[in-house]
Amino acid sequence: QVQLVESGGGLVQPGGSLRLSCAASGIIFSIYTMGWYRQAPGKQRELVATITRGGTTNYADSVKGRFTISRDNAKNTVYLQMNSLKPEDMAVYYCKADHPLNRAYYWGQGTQVTVSS
């Protein structure tokens, strides 16, 4: 069965950094487009960043220059390095795996990121 397990969330002060990880199992990780999404209280889930099987990345305008998505296919893991965190980055962050052809997709359970002084 498919599992996406996020980790690395927590409490950080404004201006600080966190690195999220998402370990995947049950899929051929290397062919999937992997993404990070987030959902703040009372708001819709939104895209943060994606990375294709070939390494092409895409970012929401709100995180460009501050966040970096990367993947390690040998470890079946996708990362999100978050720098210069702002209070508005506070949300539950979710990992998503998208199959490039058959539209199958999977979500992780989410990890909370709190940005507060």
C-alpha positions as CSV (number, residue, x, y, z in Angstrom):
1,Q,0.0,0.0,0.0
2,V,1.1,3.5,-0.7
3,Q,2.4,5.6,2.2
4,L,3.7,9.2,2.2
5,V,5.1,10.1,5.6
6,E,6.0,13.7,6.3
7,S,8.4,14.8,9.0
8,G,10.3,17.9,10.1
9,G,7.6,20.3,11.1
10,G,7.6,22.2,14.3
11,L,7.8,25.6,15.9
12,V,10.2,28.2,14.5
13,Q,10.6,31.9,15.0
14,P,10.1,34.3,12.1
15,G,13.2,34.4,9.9
16,G,14.1,30.8,10.9
17,S,14.4,27.7,8.8
18,L,13.0,24.2,8.7
19,R,13.5,21.3,6.4
20,L,10.5,19.0,5.7
21,S,10.9,15.5,4.5
22,C,8.5,13.1,2.9
23,A,9.3,9.5,2.6
24,A,7.4,7.4,0.1
25,S,6.7,3.7,-0.1
26,G,4.5,1.5,-2.3
27,I,5.1,3.5,-5.4
28,I,7.8,3.7,-8.1
29,F,9.0,7.0,-6.6
30,S,11.3,8.1,-9.3
31,I,8.6,8.5,-11.9
32,Y,6.2,10.5,-9.8
33,T,5.9,14.3,-9.7
34,M,6.3,15.2,-6.1
35,G,4.8,18.2,-4.4
36,W,4.4,20.1,-1.2
37,Y,1.1,21.8,-0.4
38,R,-0.1,23.6,2.6
39,Q,-3.4,24.5,4.3
40,A,-3.8,27.2,6.9
41,P,-6.8,27.4,9.2
42,G,-9.9,28.6,7.3
43,K,-8.1,28.5,4.0
44,Q,-8.0,26.2,1.0
45,R,-5.1,23.9,0.4
46,E,-2.6,25.6,-1.9
47,L,0.4,24.5,-3.9
48,V,3.8,25.4,-2.4
49,A,6.2,23.6,-4.8
50,T,6.5,20.7,-7.1
51,I,9.4,18.7,-8.7
52,T,9.1,16.4,-11.7
53,R,10.8,13.2,-12.3
54,G,13.4,15.1,-14.3
55,G,14.0,17.6,-11.6
56,T,12.0,20.5,-13.0
57,T,10.7,22.7,-10.1
58,N,7.8,25.0,-9.8
59,Y,7.1,27.3,-6.8
60,A,4.2,29.5,-5.6
61,D,5.1,33.1,-5.9
62,S,4.8,33.6,-2.2
63,V,7.8,31.2,-1.5
64,K,10.1,31.8,-4.4
65,G,13.6,32.6,-3.3
66,R,12.9,31.3,0.2
67,F,11.9,27.6,-0.3
68,T,13.7,24.9,-2.2
69,I,12.2,21.6,-3.2
70,S,14.5,18.6,-3.9
71,R,14.3,14.9,-4.2
72,D,16.5,11.9,-3.6
73,N,15.3,9.0,-5.7
74,A,17.6,6.6,-4.0
75,K,15.9,7.3,-0.7
76,N,12.4,7.7,-2.1
77,T,12.3,11.1,-0.3
78,V,11.3,14.6,-1.2
79,Y,12.4,17.6,0.8
80,L,11.3,21.1,1.3
81,Q,13.9,23.5,2.7
82,M,12.2,26.5,4.1
83,N,14.2,29.6,4.9
84,S,13.2,33.1,6.0
85,L,10.0,31.8,7.4
86,K,7.2,34.2,7.9
87,P,4.0,34.0,10.1
88,E,2.0,33.6,6.9
89,D,3.9,30.4,6.2
90,M,2.2,28.8,9.2
91,A,0.1,25.8,8.0
92,V,-0.2,22.1,7.8
93,Y,2.2,21.0,5.0
94,Y,1.2,18.0,2.9
95,C,3.2,15.9,0.6
96,K,1.6,14.7,-2.7
97,A,2.7,12.2,-5.3
98,D,1.2,12.5,-8.8
99,H,1.6,9.8,-11.4
100,P,2.7,11.5,-14.6
101,L,0.3,9.6,-16.9
102,N,-2.6,7.9,-15.2
103,R,-3.7,10.7,-12.9
104,A,-3.3,8.6,-9.8
105,Y,-2.3,10.6,-6.8
106,Y,-1.6,10.2,-3.1
107,W,-1.4,12.4,-0.1
108,G,0.5,12.3,3.1
109,Q,-1.0,12.9,6.5
110,G,0.6,16.4,6.9
111,T,3.0,18.0,9.3
112,Q,2.4,21.2,11.2
113,V,4.6,24.2,10.7
114,T,4.2,27.0,13.3
115,V,6.0,30.3,12.8
116,S,5.7,32.4,15.9
117,S,7.9,34.4,18.2
